[in-house]
Amino acid sequence: MDTRQILRLLIVLSGLNGACDALFCNCTAPQCEKDGYKCETNGACVASTSVIKGQEQHVRLCIQKEDLVPPGQPFYCLSAEGLMNTHCCYSDYCNSIDLRLPTVTNGPGSGQDWGPVELTAVVVGPVFVLCVLVLLGLVLFQHHQRAYGHRQRLEVEDPSTEHMFLAKDKTLQDLIYDLSTSGSGSGLPLFVQRTVARTIVLQEIIGKGRFGEVWRGKWRGGDVAVKIFSSREERSWFREAEIYQTIMLRHENILGFIAADNKDNGTWTQLWLVSDYHENGSLFDYLNRYSVTIEGMIKLALSAASGLAHLHMEILGTQGKPGIAHRDLKSKNILVKKNCTCAIADLGLAVRHESVSDTIDIAPNQRVGTKRYMAPEVLEETINMRHFDSFKCADIYALGLVYWEIARRCNAGGIHEEYQLPYYDLVPSDPSIEEMRKVVCDQRLRPNIPNWWQSYEALRVMGKIMRECWYANGAARLTALRIKKTLSQLSVDEDMKI
Ligand SMILES: *[C@@H]1O[C@H](CO)[C@@H](O)[C@H](O)[C@H]1NC(C)=O
């Protein structure tokens, strides 16, 4: 490199060249033919020479700035000893050169006898070549994967990690434990997820919805739930997988995520989401089947509030999380665990709050939740979509409805009512937005809170919370954290062990 080139390089690297970002390079790619075998870039010119099947190959290309990673030693600029000579440079047409063919360099010492050095070379040489071949294989494999559409983020990771995670005798519990202690904070490595997903044996269908089906499956003797999305619902699958994978969401009252997988079986893509399995099913199923005691009611309500509070809360720091609003909270999207606490599920519609820029990454998904549970401002479309708190307030309204469903099934003094959906007496089944709007916004009606609830402290408190969740003005509603505190206090007053 001469001094001018070095200067140019320095200028490019320091980014001081301002408007004259464009760099022209010699280009051998077929798509450069129409431009007279040249290309323009904001990054670097690269020339590389290799021998493939005994044929000399000279390749000259442009590399975009964003592809120059890692900085200082970009992958694209690396030579592979004995296979490929590569050179990156930063001045116009600087890659119009023919690099020498790669040669395997011999170590020092060229005596006739096979001394220890030569012997070592004989042993180490082939091993080295083998390593290079394996590396090349990996690079080609990765390239192949990339060429296969936007299968995202399939990282080439140290295969030993897979062993760490997937040793034969590991159960799901071990796996989750590894996960919570590895501190990576965002779920199992993707290839582990894929391997887990592809070794699950589906057992029985346990639910159906507009998104697709839910199955109980077996993995290494343990039960898992597998949500299989219809291809129409790809966005929900993607959204949910994305949220679970980018954020540390492990919380006892949020459904535990295990793996996401998109399996292409040739004719269509199967979209899987694997999570913990809870045999009690959804809160909706549970309340239909059983009535609950006062303690049971508080436990369900408090755990649901804890889950929602964790979801809503922004936590700063490396192990932190952004605030998340659920947007489709209802009894069918809450699961009941063995210990009769709740786990919030179905994040396919969730939105995240980026507090640094104070923006919301709105899910590119037109589905806006379940009409029956829509807050008045959502029904009227007056909700301020740019303000993250408005989504939290809409969640709280829905939580109030869920509380009403629970409280009706509370077996206090021998009285409890049949299970009913909120507004069962005011709107038809599968109501339209218009029908909901009339009742909730125009007539300002809410589910009935019976008078006799006043005679039981727990039901009185629950009734009060519901009213404060149902204000027409979203900002006036309680927060999940507030509800959690109120119910914690109630559980202490009721002498519960939690
Ligand atoms: C590219 O480089 C080759 C080899 O040095 C040269 O023959 C050719 O003219 C160059 N093409 C352009 C467009 O500079």
The ligand as a Gaussian input file, in Angstrom:
#p B3LYP/6-31G(d) Opt

LIG

0 1
 C      -10.619000      -5.012000     -13.762000
 O       -9.372000      -5.652000     -13.533000
 C       -8.832000      -6.384000     -14.610000
 C       -7.564000      -7.071000     -14.172000
 O       -6.673000      -6.164000     -13.617000
 C       -8.618000      -5.450000     -15.817000
 O       -8.161000      -6.173000     -16.903000
 C       -9.912000      -4.744000     -16.162000
 O       -9.703000      -3.794000     -17.153000
 C      -10.485000      -4.044000     -14.935000
 N      -11.781000      -3.521000     -15.236000
 C      -12.145000      -2.263000     -14.924000
 C      -13.563000      -1.878000     -15.278000
 O      -11.413000      -1.486000     -14.371000

